[in-house]
Amino acid sequence: MVITKFIKNIQVKLESIPSVGAIFYNAIIKRILSKSELEIAQSIVQKIDKGVLIDVGSGTGFLSIEIAKRAPKLKIYGIDLSEKMVEIASGNGREFENVNFKVANAIHLPFKNNSIDFIVSTGSFHHWKRPLKVFNELYRVLKSNSEAWIYDGCYNPPNEEILKLKRKYGSFQYQILSRIQKLHGFHWEIYNTKIRRLLEHTKFENFQMLLTDGWMKLELKK
C-alpha cells in the first residue's frame, strides 16, 4: 500500500533532536519562527482560554509560554522527546505556573481518555516515526468536539503564497524561512496526496488542510 510506504519513509527521520540541535534551535531558529508562532498563539487563545492544552513537540517552549502568557486559566503541558529541549523550555517558562514541560512520546501520551481540551503542534509532524499512531493517540486523549491543530513546514507552495510571504517577511528573511520549511516539512504536493490519504486512515473523520503563513495547518476535530 502507498500509505504504508509513506509511513516507512517518515520512520527513517530523527524523532528526537540532539542536545546540540536543541541549543541551536533556542538561539537561532526560534527567533526566525517567532513571528508566525506568536500569531498561532493568538489564534489559539481566541479559540480557547481555559481547560487543558497539550503542545506536542514543544521544543524550547516558545509557543507554550506565549499561550500561557495570554491565557492564565489554561493549563498547558509541553511535551518533547528531547531531554535537552525540555530542560531549556522549563528554564524559559519558570515564571509561569500554568505551563509545565515533560519528556514524553506522542504515541503514548501520559493523559487519560477524553481529558484534553485542545492540542497544538508546530514543526514536529515531520519527525514522527509512526504518524498514524500519533494521530490516533491525539484522538484518544481529546474530549468530544475538541480540536488538534498540527502545523508543519510547507515548501514549494503556490506562487501567490510565496509572494504573500515575501511581502510579509521581506525577500531575505523569506529565503531563510523557505530553507527551514524545506528541511522541516513536506512539499506542497505531498500534503495534498500522501498526507491527505494518511489523515483519511486516522480516527479523525473531520479534518481540513489550510496553507497559512508558510505552514500547512492540519485542523482535526473529534
BAVOKE-340688 format. One record per atom (N, C-alpha, C): atom name; x, y, z; chain; residue number from 1; residue in one letter. Coordinates in pm, whole numbers, plus 50000, padded with zeros to 5 digits. Layout:
! BAVOKE-340688
    a       X       Y       Z   c     k   r
   CA       X       Y       Z   A   NUM   A
...
//
This chain:
! BAVOKE-340688
    a       X       Y       Z   c     k   r
    N   50084   49880   50000   A     1   M
   CA   50000   50000   50000   A     1   M
    C   50087   50125   50000   A     1   M
    N   50040   50228   49929   A     2   V
   CA   50113   50355   49923   A     2   V
    C   50125   50417   50062   A     2   V
    N   50019   50407   50140   A     3   I
   CA   50018   50467   50273   A     3   I
    C   50125   50404   50362   A     3   I
    N   50144   50273   50350   A     4   T
   CA   50244   50203   50429   A     4   T
    C   50384   50247   50390   A     4   T
    N   50408   50259   50261   A     5   K
   CA   50539   50302   50212   A     5   K
    C   50570   50443   50260   A     5   K
    N   50469   50529   50258   A     6   F
   CA   50488   50667   50304   A     6   F
    C   50526   50671   50452   A     6   F
    N   50457   50594   50534   A     7   I
   CA   50487   50591   50677   A     7   I
    C   50628   50539   50701   A     7   I
    N   50669   50436   50627   A     8   K
   CA   50804   50382   50642   A     8   K
    C   50910   50485   50605   A     8   K
    N   50880   50567   50504   A     9   N
   CA   50975   50671   50465   A     9   N
    C   50993   50775   50576   A     9   N
    N   50885   50805   50645   A    10   I
   CA   50893   50901   50756   A    10   I
    C   50976   50843   50871   A    10   I
    N   50970   50713   50889   A    11   Q
   CA   51036   50648   51003   A    11   Q
    C   51188   50659   51000   A    11   Q
    N   51247   50688   50885   A    12   V
   CA   51394   50698   50879   A    12   V
    C   51443   50830   50938   A    12   V
    N   51354   50924   50964   A    13   K
   CA   51394   51054   51015   A    13   K
    C   51413   51050   51167   A    13   K
    N   51497   51141   51216   A    14   L
   CA   51515   51152   51360   A    14   L
    C   51387   51199   51426   A    14   L
    N   51352   51138   51536   A    15   E
   CA   51231   51178   51607   A    15   E
    C   51264   51274   51720   A    15   E
    N   51380   51258   51780   A    16   S
   CA   51422   51344   51890   A    16   S
    C   51544   51426   51847   A    16   S
    N   51541   51557   51874   A    17   I
   CA   51651   51644   51836   A    17   I
    C   51763   51634   51940   A    17   I
    N   51888   51612   51896   A    18   P
   CA   52001   51601   51989   A    18   P
    C   52023   51730   52068   A    18   P
    N   52103   51723   52175   A    19   S
   CA   52126   51838   52263   A    19   S
    C   52183   51958   52189   A    19   S
    N   52281   51935   52100   A    20   V
   CA   52340   52046   52025   A    20   V
    C   52236   52114   51939   A    20   V
    N   52148   52034   51877   A    21   G
   CA   52041   52089   51796   A    21   G
    C   51944   52171   51879   A    21   G
    N   51917   52126   52001   A    22   A
   CA   51826   52199   52089   A    22   A
    C   51882   52337   52124   A    22   A
    N   52011   52344   52151   A    23   I
   CA   52076   52471   52184   A    23   I
    C   52072   52565   52064   A    23   I
    N   52103   52511   51946   A    24   F
   CA   52100   52590   51823   A    24   F
    C   51960   52641   51796   A    24   F
    N   51860   52554   51813   A    25   Y
   CA   51721   52593   51791   A    25   Y
    C   51682   52709   51882   A    25   Y
    N   51718   52699   52009   A    26   N
   CA   51682   52801   52106   A    26   N
    C   51746   52936   52072   A    26   N
    N   51868   52932   52015   A    27   A
   CA   51941   53054   51987   A    27   A
    C   51904   53118   51854   A    27   A
    N   51877   53035   51751   A    28   I
   CA   51861   53088   51616   A    28   I
    C   51723   53064   51557   A    28   I
    N   51687   52937   51543   A    29   I
   CA   51563   52902   51470   A    29   I
    C   51441   52962   51537   A    29   I
    N   51438   52961   51670   A    30   K
   CA   51323   53015   51742   A    30   K
    C   51296   53160   51703   A    30   K
    N   51402   53238   51684   A    31   R
   CA   51386   53379   51650   A    31   R
    C   51323   53397   51512   A    31   R
    N   51362   53311   51419   A    32   I
   CA   51310   53321   51283   A    32   I
    C   51162   53284   51279   A    32   I
    N   51123   53185   51358   A    33   L
   CA   50986   53137   51357   A    33   L
    C   50895   53210   51456   A    33   L
    N   50953   53297   51538   A    34   S
   CA   50876   53356   51648   A    34   S
    C   50756   53437   51600   A    34   S
    N   50770   53509   51489   A    35   K
   CA   50660   53593   51442   A    35   K
    C   50538   53509   51409   A    35   K
    N   50558   53401   51335   A    36   S
   CA   50444   53316   51297   A    36   S
    C   50389   53241   51418   A    36   S
    N   50475   53202   51511   A    37   E
   CA   50427   53131   51629   A    37   E
    C   50350   53224   51722   A    37   E
    N   50386   53351   51726   A    38   L
   CA   50308   53447   51803   A    38   L
    C   50166   53456   51749   A    38   L
    N   50154   53454   51617   A    39   E
   CA   50021   53459   51556   A    39   E
    C   49942   53332   51585   A    39   E
    N   50011   53219   51587   A    40   I
   CA   49945   53093   51622   A    40   I
    C   49895   53098   51766   A    40   I
    N   49979   53149   51856   A    41   A
   CA   49940   53161   51997   A    41   A
    C   49815   53247   52012   A    41   A
    N   49811   53357   51939   A    42   Q
   CA   49697   53447   51947   A    42   Q
    C   49571   53379   51893   A    42   Q
    N   49585   53304   51785   A    43   S
   CA   49470   53233   51728   A    43   S
    C   49414   53129   51826   A    43   S
    N   49505   53064   51898   A    44   I
   CA   49463   52960   51993   A    44   I
    C   49386   53020   52110   A    44   I
    N   49435   53129   52167   A    45   V
   CA   49367   53186   52284   A    45   V
    C   49235   53253   52246   A    45   V
    N   49217   53284   52118   A    46   Q
   CA   49087   53331   52073   A    46   Q
    C   48988   53215   52064   A    46   Q
    N   49044   53094   52049   A    47   K
   CA   48962   52974   52039   A    47   K
    C   48932   52913   52177   A    47   K
    N   49033   52916   52266   A    48   I
   CA   49019   52854   52398   A    48   I
    C   49104   52930   52499   A    48   I
    N   49048   52961   52615   A    49   D
   CA   49124   53035   52717   A    49   D
    C   49121   52968   52854   A    49   D
    N   49062   52849   52862   A    50   K
   CA   49066   52773   52987   A    50   K
    C   49054   52625   52954   A    50   K
    N   49092   52540   53050   A    51   G
   CA   49093   52398   53026   A    51   G
    C   49236   52345   53023   A    51   G
    N   49258   52238   52946   A    52   V
   CA   49390   52175   52938   A    52   V
    C   49433   52164   52792   A    52   V
    N   49554   52209   52765   A    53   L
   CA   49610   52208   52630   A    53   L
    C   49743   52133   52630   A    53   L
    N   49766   52054   52525   A    54   I
   CA   49896   51989   52506   A    54   I
    C   49964   52051   52385   A    54   I
    N   50091   52084   52401   A    55   D
   CA   50176   52127   52291   A    55   D
    C   50270   52010   52260   A    55   D
    N   50244   51940   52149   A    56   V
   CA   50320   51821   52113   A    56   V
    C   50446   51861   52036   A    56   V
    N   50562   51818   52087   A    57   G
   CA   50688   51860   52027   A    57   G
    C   50714   52006   52060   A    57   G
    N   50706   52039   52188   A    58   S
   CA   50710   52180   52233   A    58   S
    C   50846   52245   52222   A    58   S
    N   50950   52167   52194   A    59   G
   CA   51082   52227   52175   A    59   G
    C   51128   52304   52296   A    59   G
    N   51179   52425   52273   A    60   T
   CA   51230   52507   52383   A    60   T
    C   51120   52591   52449   A    60   T
    N   50993   52565   52412   A    61   G
   CA   50881   52619   52488   A    61   G
    C   50824   52751   52443   A    61   G
    N   50872   52807   52333   A    62   F
   CA   50827   52941   52293   A    62   F
    C   50675   52950   52279   A    62   F
    N   50615   52860   52200   A    63   L
   CA   50471   52867   52176   A    63   L
    C   50393   52843   52305   A    63   L
    N   50431   52740   52380   A    64   S
   CA   50360   52710   52506   A    64   S
    C   50360   52830   52600   A    64   S
    N   50475   52895   52610   A    65   I
   CA   50488   53009   52701   A    65   I
    C   50405   53127   52653   A    65   I
    N   50405   53152   52521   A    66   E
   CA   50326   53263   52469   A    66   E
    C   50176   53239   52489   A    66   E
    N   50133   53113   52480   A    67   I
   CA   49993   53081   52509   A    67   I
    C   49966   53102   52658   A    67   I
    N   50060   53057   52744   A    68   A
   CA   50044   53072   52889   A    68   A
    C   50031   53218   52930   A    68   A
    N   50107   53305   52867   A    69   K
   CA   50101   53449   52896   A    69   K
    C   49961   53505   52869   A    69   K
    N   49903   53459   52762   A    70   R
   CA   49777   53516   52714   A    70   R
    C   49654   53450   52775   A    70   R
    N   49671   53330   52832   A    71   A
   CA   49556   53256   52886   A    71   A
    C   49593   53194   53021   A    71   A
    N   49597   53274   53128   A    72   P
   CA   49641   53223   53259   A    72   P
    C   49551   53114   53318   A    72   P
    N   49427   53101   53269   A    73   K
   CA   49337   52997   53318   A    73   K
    C   49352   52866   53241   A    73   K
    N   49437   52866   53140   A    74   L
   CA   49460   52748   53058   A    74   L
    C   49582   52673   53112   A    74   L
    N   49566   52544   53142   A    75   K
   CA   49678   52461   53188   A    75   K
    C   49744   52400   53065   A    75   K
    N   49874   52425   53050   A    76   I
   CA   49946   52384   52930   A    76   I
    C   50054   52284   52965   A    76   I
    N   50057   52174   52889   A    77   Y
   CA   50163   52075   52901   A    77   Y
    C   50240   52071   52770   A    77   Y
    N   50367   52106   52777   A    78   G
   CA   50454   52094   52662   A    78   G
    C   50530   51963   52671   A    78   G
    N   50516   51879   52570   A    79   I
   CA   50587   51750   52574   A    79   I
    C   50685   51741   52457   A    79   I
    N   50798   51677   52484   A    80   D
   CA   50901   51662   52382   A    80   D
    C   50985   51539   52415   A    80   D
    N   51038   51476   52312   A    81   L
   CA   51124   51358   52333   A    81   L
    C   51264   51396   52378   A    81   L
    N   51306   51518   52348   A    82   S
   CA   51442   51562   52378   A    82   S
    C   51452   51614   52523   A    82   S
    N   51534   51549   52603   A    83   E
   CA   51553   51594   52741   A    83   E
    C   51611   51735   52745   A    83   E
    N   51701   51766   52652   A    84   K
   CA   51762   51900   52648   A    84   K
    C   51659   52006   52615   A    84   K
    N   51571   51976   52519   A    85   M
   CA   51464   52070   52485   A    85   M
    C   51377   52098   52608   A    85   M
    N   51341   51993   52679   A    86   V
   CA   51255   52008   52798   A    86   V
    C   51328   52087   52906   A    86   V
    N   51458   52063   52921   A    87   E
   CA   51537   52137   53020   A    87   E
    C   51539   52287   52987   A    87   E
    N   51563   52320   52861   A    88   I
   CA   51566   52460   52820   A    88   I
    C   51427   52523   52835   A    88   I
    N   51324   52451   52790   A    89   A
   CA   51187   52502   52799   A    89   A
    C   51147   52529   52944   A    89   A
    N   51183   52439   53032   A    90   S
   CA   51148   52456   53175   A    90   S
    C   51213   52581   53231   A    90   S
    N   51337   52608   53189   A    91   G
   CA   51403   52731   53232   A    91   G
    C   51337   52854   53173   A    91   G
    N   51302   52848   53046   A    92   N
   CA   51238   52962   52980   A    92   N
    C   51102   52995   53041   A    92   N
    N   51031   52891   53087   A    93   G
   CA   50895   52913   53136   A    93   G
    C   50880   52908   53286   A    93   G
    N   50989   52921   53360   A    94   R
   CA   50983   52902   53505   A    94   R
    C   50894   53001   53579   A    94   R
    N   50869   53119   53521   A    95   E
   CA   50786   53218   53592   A    95   E
    C   50636   53198   53570   A    95   E
    N   50599   53102   53488   A    96   F
   CA   50456   53081   53458   A    96   F
    C   50408   52952   53522   A    96   F
    N   50313   52965   53615   A    97   E
   CA   50264   52848   53689   A    97   E
    C   50173   52759   53605   A    97   E
    N   50116   52811   53499   A    98   N
   CA   50018   52734   53421   A    98   N
    C   50080   52658   53304   A    98   N
    N   50214   52650   53298   A    99   V
   CA   50279   52573   53192   A    99   V
    C   50381   52477   53254   A    99   V
    N   50380   52355   53204   A   100   N
   CA   50469   52251   53255   A   100   N
    C   50525   52172   53138   A   100   N
    N   50655   52144   53143   A   101   F
   CA   50721   52071   53034   A   101   F
    C   50768   51935   53084   A   101   F
    N   50749   51834   53000   A   102   K
   CA   50791   51700   53039   A   102   K
    C   50836   51620   52917   A   102   K
    N   50925   51525   52944   A   103   V
   CA   50970   51433   52839   A   103   V
    C   50862   51327   52821   A   103   V
    N   50812   51314   52699   A   104   A
   CA   50708   51215   52671   A   104   A
    C   50705   51187   52522   A   104   A
    N   50655   51069   52487   A   105   N
   CA   50642   51028   52348   A   105   N
    C   50497   51043   52306   A   105   N
    N   50473   51103   52190   A   106   A
   CA   50337   51131   52145   A   106   A
    C   50257   51005   52112   A   106   A
    N   50325   50891   52097   A   107   I
   CA   50247   50768   52072   A   107   I
    C   50196   50706   52201   A   107   I
    N   50244   50759   52317   A   108   H
   CA   50197   50713   52447   A   108   H
    C   50182   50835   52537   A   108   H
    N   50082   50916   52512   A   109   L
   CA   50063   51038   52589   A   109   L
    C   50021   51006   52733   A   109   L
    N   50081   51073   52831   A   110   P
   CA   50051   51045   52972   A   110   P
    C   49924   51116   53021   A   110   P
    N   49815   51097   52945   A   111   F
   CA   49687   51162   52979   A   111   F
    C   49574   51061   52959   A   111   F
    N   49466   51080   53034   A   112   K
   CA   49352   50989   53029   A   112   K
    C   49270   51010   52901   A   112   K
    N   49189   50912   52869   A   113   N
   CA   49096   50924   52755   A   113   N
    C   49005   51045   52775   A   113   N
    N   48978   51116   52668   A   114   N
   CA   48879   51226   52668   A   114   N
    C   48905   51329   52778   A   114   N
    N   49033   51366   52797   A   115   S
   CA   49067   51456   52907   A   115   S
    C   49125   51590   52863   A   115   S
    N   49153   51606   52733   A   116   I
   CA   49224   51725   52685   A   116   I
    C   49131   51812   52600   A   116   I
    N   49140   51943   52623   A   117   D
   CA   49051   52037   52554   A   117   D
    C   49105   52085   52419   A   117   D
    N   49236   52081   52403   A   118   F
   CA   49295   52131   52279   A   118   F
    C   49438   52077   52265   A   118   F
    N   49478   52051   52140   A   119   I
   CA   49616   52007   52112   A   119   I
    C   49672   52092   52000   A   119   I
    N   49798   52132   52015   A   120   V
   CA   49868   52203   51909   A   120   V
    C   50005   52140   51890   A   120   V
    N   50056   52148   51770   A   121   S
   CA   50192   52103   51741   A   121   S
    C   50246   52187   51626   A   121   S
    N   50366   52240   51642   A   122   T
   CA   50429   52318   51535   A   122   T
    C   50567   52261   51505   A   122   T
    N   50586   52220   51380   A   123   G
   CA   50717   52178   51335   A   123   G
    C   50766   52044   51387   A   123   G
    N   50676   51959   51434   A   124   S
   CA   50720   51828   51482   A   124   S
    C   50667   51712   51399   A   124   S
    N   50561   51735   51322   A   125   F
   CA   50497   51627   51246   A   125   F
    C   50597   51552   51158   A   125   F
    N   50688   51622   51093   A   126   H
   CA   50782   51556   51002   A   126   H
    C   50881   51465   51076   A   126   H
    N   50888   51478   51209   A   127   H
   CA   50975   51392   51290   A   127   H
    C   50906   51263   51334   A   127   H
    N   50774   51257   51323   A   128   W
   CA   50701   51144   51379   A   128   W
    C   50732   51016   51300   A   128   W
    N   50784   50916   51370   A   129   K
   CA   50816   50789   51304   A   129   K
    C   50691   50706   51276   A   129   K
    N   50591   50719   51361   A   130   R
   CA   50466   50645   51342   A   130   R
    C   50348   50741   51346   A   130   R
    N   50333   50820   51241   A   131   P
   CA   50233   50928   51242   A   131   P
    C   50090   50880   51261   A   131   P
    N   50056   50765   51204   A   132   L
   CA   49920   50716   51220   A   132   L
    C   49890   50688   51367   A   132   L
    N   49985   50630   51439   A   133   K
   CA   49967   50603   51582   A   133   K
    C   49956   50733   51661   A   133   K
    N   50036   50833   51622   A   134   V
   CA   50030   50961   51693   A   134   V
    C   49893   51026   51674   A   134   V
    N   49846   51033   51551   A   135   F
   CA   49715   51094   51527   A   135   F
    C   49605   51023   51605   A   135   F
    N   49610   50893   51611   A   136   N
   CA   49508   50819   51685   A   136   N
    C   49523   50836   51836   A   136   N
    N   49645   50861   51881   A   137   E
   CA   49666   50890   52023   A   137   E
    C   49613   51029   52059   A   137   E
    N   49630   51123   51968   A   138   L
   CA   49571   51256   51988   A   138   L
    C   49419   51244   51998   A   138   L
    N   49364   51163   51912   A   139   Y
   CA   49218   51141   51913   A   139   Y
    C   49174   51082   52046   A   139   Y
    N   49250   50988   52098   A   140   R
   CA   49214   50921   52224   A   140   R
    C   49202   51020   52340   A   140   R
    N   49298   51111   52353   A   141   V
   CA   49301   51198   52471   A   141   V
    C   49210   51320   52457   A   141   V
    N   49175   51356   52334   A   142   L
   CA   49089   51473   52315   A   142   L
    C   48946   51447   52363   A   142   L
    N   48887   51551   52419   A   143   K
   CA   48745   51546   52451   A   143   K
    C   48663   51552   52322   A   143   K
    N   48539   51506   52330   A   144   S
   CA   48450   51514   52216   A   144   S
    C   48430   51660   52175   A   144   S
    N   48428   51687   52045   A   145   N
   CA   48412   51822   51987   A   145   N
    C   48534   51912   52006   A   145   N
    N   48645   51855   52053   A   146   S
   CA   48768   51932   52069   A   146   S
    C   48855   51918   51944   A   146   S
    N   48958   52003   51936   A   147   E
   CA   49037   52009   51813   A   147   E
    C   49187   51993   51838   A   147   E
    N   49256   51948   51733   A   148   A
   CA   49402   51946   51729   A   148   A
    C   49445   52025   51606   A   148   A
    N   49537   52119   51625   A   149   W
   CA   49593   52196   51514   A   149   W
    C   49739   52155   51499   A   149   W
    N   49771   52091   51389   A   150   I
   CA   49906   52042   51362   A   150   I
    C   49966   52125   51249   A   150   I
    N   50074   52198   51281   A   151   Y
   CA   50141   52282   51182   A   151   Y
    C   50277   52221   51148   A   151   Y
    N   50308   52219   51018   A   152   D
   CA   50442   52179   50977   A   152   D
    C   50480   52257   50852   A   152   D
    N   50610   52257   50823   A   153   G
   CA   50660   52334   50710   A   153   G
    C   50601   52287   50578   A   153   G
    N   50580   52382   50488   A   154   C
   CA   50531   52352   50354   A   154   C
    C   50616   52427   50254   A   154   C
    N   50693   52354   50172   A   155   Y
   CA   50776   52423   50072   A   155   Y
    C   50722   52399   49931   A   155   Y
    N   50760   52491   49843   A   156   N
   CA   50707   52494   49706   A   156   N
    C   50555   52510   49704   A   156   N
    N   50502   52608   49780   A   157   P
   CA   50358   52632   49776   A   157   P
    C   50323   52707   49646   A   157   P
    N   50195   52733   49620   A   158   P
   CA   50158   52812   49502   A   158   P
    C   50226   52949   49501   A   158   P
    N   50247   53005   49383   A   159   N
   CA   50320   53131   49368   A   159   N
    C   50258   53245   49447   A   159   N
    N   50125   53249   49454   A   160   E
   CA   50061   53358   49527   A   160   E
    C   50095   53355   49676   A   160   E
    N   50115   53235   49729   A   161   E
   CA   50154   53223   49870   A   161   E
    C   50298   53270   49890   A   161   E
    N   50386   53239   49796   A   162   I
   CA   50526   53284   49804   A   162   I
    C   50533   53437   49802   A   162   I
    N   50457   53501   49713   A   163   L
   CA   50455   53647   49704   A   163   L
    C   50403   53708   49834   A   163   L
    N   50302   53645   49892   A   164   K
   CA   50245   53693   50018   A   164   K
    C   50350   53689   50131   A   164   K
    N   50426   53579   50137   A   165   L
   CA   50529   53564   50240   A   165   L
    C   50643   53663   50221   A   165   L
    N   50681   53689   50096   A   166   K
   CA   50787   53787   50068   A   166   K
    C   50745   53927   50109   A   166   K
    N   50619   53960   50086   A   167   R
   CA   50569   54092   50128   A   167   R
    C   50567   54104   50280   A   167   R
    N   50536   53995   50347   A   168   K
   CA   50524   53999   50493   A   168   K
    C   50660   54000   50562   A   168   K
    N   50753   53915   50515   A   169   Y
   CA   50880   53897   50584   A   169   Y
    C   50999   53965   50517   A   169   Y
    N   50982   54005   50390   A   170   G
   CA   51096   54056   50315   A   170   G
    C   51166   53941   50243   A   170   G
    N   51231   53971   50132   A   171   S
   CA   51291   53866   50049   A   171   S
    C   51399   53788   50122   A   171   S
    N   51484   53860   50197   A   172   F
   CA   51596   53791   50264   A   172   F
    C   51546   53694   50370   A   172   F
    N   51458   53741   50458   A   173   Q
   CA   51408   53653   50563   A   173   Q
    C   51323   53541   50504   A   173   Q
    N   51255   53569   50393   A   174   Y
   CA   51177   53463   50329   A   174   Y
    C   51269   53351   50281   A   174   Y
    N   51385   53386   50227   A   175   Q
   CA   51479   53284   50180   A   175   Q
    C   51523   53193   50295   A   175   Q
    N   51548   53253   50411   A   176   I
   CA   51584   53173   50529   A   176   I
    C   51468   53086   50572   A   176   I
    N   51349   53148   50576   A   177   L
   CA   51229   53075   50617   A   177   L
    C   51201   52958   50524   A   177   L
    N   51216   52980   50393   A   178   S
   CA   51187   52874   50297   A   178   S
    C   51284   52757   50311   A   178   S
    N   51410   52786   50347   A   179   R
   CA   51508   52679   50368   A   179   R
    C   51471   52597   50492   A   179   R
    N   51425   52667   50596   A   180   I
   CA   51383   52598   50718   A   180   I
    C   51263   52508   50687   A   180   I
    N   51168   52562   50611   A   181   Q
   CA   51048   52484   50578   A   181   Q
    C   51083   52362   50494   A   181   Q
    N   51183   52374   50408   A   182   K
   CA   51222   52260   50325   A   182   K
    C   51286   52151   50409   A   182   K
    N   51366   52193   50509   A   183   L
   CA   51432   52096   50597   A   183   L
    C   51336   52038   50700   A   183   L
    N   51233   52115   50734   A   184   H
   CA   51142   52076   50842   A   184   H
    C   50998   52078   50796   A   184   H
    N   50969   51997   50697   A   185   G
   CA   50832   51989   50649   A   185   G
    C   50822   51904   50524   A   185   G
    N   50717   51928   50447   A   186   F
   CA   50690   51848   50328   A   186   F
    C   50658   51938   50209   A   186   F
    N   50675   51884   50090   A   187   H
   CA   50640   51953   49967   A   187   H
    C   50489   51973   49961   A   187   H
    N   50447   52082   49898   A   188   W
   CA   50306   52114   49881   A   188   W
    C   50227   51995   49825   A   188   W
    N   50282   51929   49724   A   189   E
   CA   50211   51818   49660   A   189   E
    C   50199   51696   49753   A   189   E
    N   50300   51677   49840   A   190   I
   CA   50294   51565   49935   A   190   I
    C   50177   51581   50030   A   190   I
    N   50153   51705   50076   A   191   Y
   CA   50040   51729   50165   A   191   Y
    C   49908   51691   50097   A   191   Y
    N   49898   51727   49971   A   192   N
   CA   49771   51710   49901   A   192   N
    C   49751   51571   49843   A   192   N
    N   49849   51484   49862   A   193   T
   CA   49835   51346   49815   A   193   T
    C   49855   51250   49932   A   193   T
    N   49979   51223   49966   A   194   K
   CA   50009   51119   50065   A   194   K
    C   49962   51154   50205   A   194   K
    N   49980   51279   50245   A   195   I
   CA   49939   51316   50381   A   195   I
    C   49787   51320   50392   A   195   I
    N   49721   51366   50288   A   196   R
   CA   49575   51362   50289   A   196   R
    C   49525   51217   50304   A   196   R
    N   49587   51126   50232   A   197   R
   CA   49548   50985   50243   A   197   R
    C   49579   50929   50381   A   197   R
    N   49690   50974   50439   A   198   L
   CA   49724   50933   50576   A   198   L
    C   49614   50976   50673   A   198   L
    N   49569   51100   50661   A   199   L
   CA   49466   51152   50750   A   199   L
    C   49334   51075   50733   A   199   L
    N   49308   51029   50612   A   200   E
   CA   49186   50952   50587   A   200   E
    C   49188   50816   50657   A   200   E
    N   49307   50772   50699   A   201   H
   CA   49320   50644   50769   A   201   H
    C   49318   50662   50922   A   201   H
    N   49313   50785   50970   A   202   T
   CA   49310   50808   51114   A   202   T
    C   49167   50799   51166   A   202   T
    N   49151   50809   51298   A   203   K
   CA   49018   50808   51358   A   203   K
    C   48945   50941   51342   A   203   K
    N   49018   51044   51300   A   204   F
   CA   48956   51174   51278   A   204   F
    C   48877   51172   51147   A   204   F
    N   48747   51181   51158   A   205   E
   CA   48664   51183   51037   A   205   E
    C   48646   51325   50984   A   205   E
    N   48671   51422   51071   A   206   N
   CA   48652   51562   51034   A   206   N
    C   48786   51634   51036   A   206   N
    N   48841   51664   50919   A   207   F
   CA   48967   51735   50912   A   207   F
    C   48973   51823   50788   A   207   F
    N   49059   51924   50795   A   208   Q
   CA   49086   52006   50678   A   208   Q
    C   49231   52051   50680   A   208   Q
    N   49283   52087   50561   A   209   M
   CA   49421   52130   50546   A   209   M
    C   49422   52273   50496   A   209   M
    N   49494   52361   50567   A   210   L
   CA   49494   52503   50534   A   210   L
    C   49638   52554   50524   A   210   L
    N   49670   52619   50414   A   211   L
   CA   49801   52679   50399   A   211   L
    C   49799   52817   50464   A   211   L
    N   49887   52837   50564   A   212   T
   CA   49884   52963   50638   A   212   T
    C   50023   53005   50682   A   212   T
    N   50068   53119   50632   A   213   D
   CA   50192   53181   50676   A   213   D
    C   50314   53089   50664   A   213   D
    N   50322   53014   50554   A   214   G
   CA   50435   52924   50534   A   214   G
    C   50420   52788   50598   A   214   G
    N   50315   52772   50678   A   215   W
   CA   50286   52644   50741   A   215   W
    C   50172   52575   50665   A   215   W
    N   50167   52443   50674   A   216   M
   CA   50045   52373   50641   A   216   M
    C   49980   52338   50774   A   216   M
    N   49859   52381   50790   A   217   K
   CA   49784   52356   50913   A   217   K
    C   49687   52241   50891   A   217   K
    N   49703   52136   50970   A   218   L
   CA   49610   52024   50969   A   218   L
    C   49514   52045   51085   A   218   L
    N   49391   52074   51053   A   219   E
   CA   49291   52106   51156   A   219   E
    C   49202   51983   51173   A   219   E
    N   49212   51919   51289   A   220   L
   CA   49144   51792   51315   A   220   L
    C   49042   51810   51427   A   220   L
    N   48923   51764   51404   A   221   K
   CA   48818   51776   51507   A   221   K
    C   48764   51639   51543   A   221   K
    N   48753   51615   51674   A   222   K
   CA   48699   51487   51722   A   222   K
    C   48548   51493   51728   A   222   K
//
